Amino acid sequence: MIPDDLDRRLSGLPPLDATPAAAARILRRGQAVLARERLLAATPRRAAMVRAWDVVLEPALASGAVAVYLGWMVLTVRGLLQL
């Protein structure tokens, strides 16, 4: 898709005005993300560690916690039903 086509497709979207409070939240969130990215760009070693956490470690820990909870739940239900 070329940029002109993207512009044409985006211009067809209905306008959605955000409330001032929502606009302020969006602005603060965007500024926080940009500040974080600037900090990471200035420190490559830290950037690698943060990316590893965001991409590998945090999802693995969350998946492990879900697996443990699911196993506990299955054992509990199995015990309650005495299968």
C-alpha positions in Angstrom: 0.0 0.0 0.0 1.5 3.3 -1.0 1.2 6.4 1.3 -1.3 8.1 -1.0 -3.6 5.1 -0.8 -3.2 5.1 3.0 -4.0 8.8 3.2 -7.1 8.2 1.0 -8.3 5.3 3.2 -7.7 7.2 6.4 -9.5 10.2 5.2 -12.6 8.0 4.8 -12.7 7.3 8.5 -15.3 9.1 10.5 -13.9 11.9 12.8 -13.8 11.1 16.5 -13.2 14.0 18.8 -11.8 13.0 22.2 -12.8 14.7 25.3 -10.2 17.1 26.8 -9.5 14.7 29.6 -9.0 11.8 27.2 -6.8 14.0 25.0 -4.7 14.9 28.0 -4.3 11.2 28.9 -3.3 10.3 25.4 -0.8 13.1 25.3 0.7 12.2 28.6 1.0 8.5 27.6 2.6 9.4 24.3 5.1 11.7 26.0 6.0 9.0 28.5 6.5 6.5 25.7 8.7 8.9 23.8 10.7 9.7 26.9 11.3 6.0 27.5 12.4 5.4 23.9 14.8 8.4 24.1 16.3 7.0 27.3 16.6 3.5 25.8 18.2 5.0 22.6 20.9 6.7 24.8 21.8 3.4 26.6 22.0 0.4 24.3 22.8 -2.1 27.0 19.8 -1.0 29.0 17.7 -1.1 25.8 18.6 -4.7 25.2 17.7 -5.7 28.7 14.3 -3.8 28.6 13.5 -5.4 25.2 14.4 -8.8 26.5 12.1 -8.3 29.5 9.3 -6.9 27.3 9.5 -9.6 24.6 10.7 -12.7 26.3 10.7 -12.7 30.1 7.5 -11.0 31.0 5.3 -13.1 28.6 7.1 -16.3 29.8 6.4 -15.4 33.4 2.8 -14.5 32.7 2.3 -17.8 30.7 3.8 -19.7 33.6 1.5 -18.1 36.1 -1.5 -18.9 33.9 -0.3 -22.5 33.5 0.1 -22.9 37.3 -3.3 -21.4 38.0 -4.9 -23.6 35.3 -3.4 -26.7 36.8 -4.5 -25.7 40.3 -8.0 -25.1 39.0 -8.2 -28.4 37.2 -7.0 -30.3 40.3 -9.5 -28.4 42.4 -12.5 -29.1 40.1 -11.4 -32.7 39.8 -11.2 -33.0 43.6 -14.7 -31.4 43.9 -16.2 -33.7 41.3 -14.1 -36.7 42.6 -13.4 -38.1 39.2 
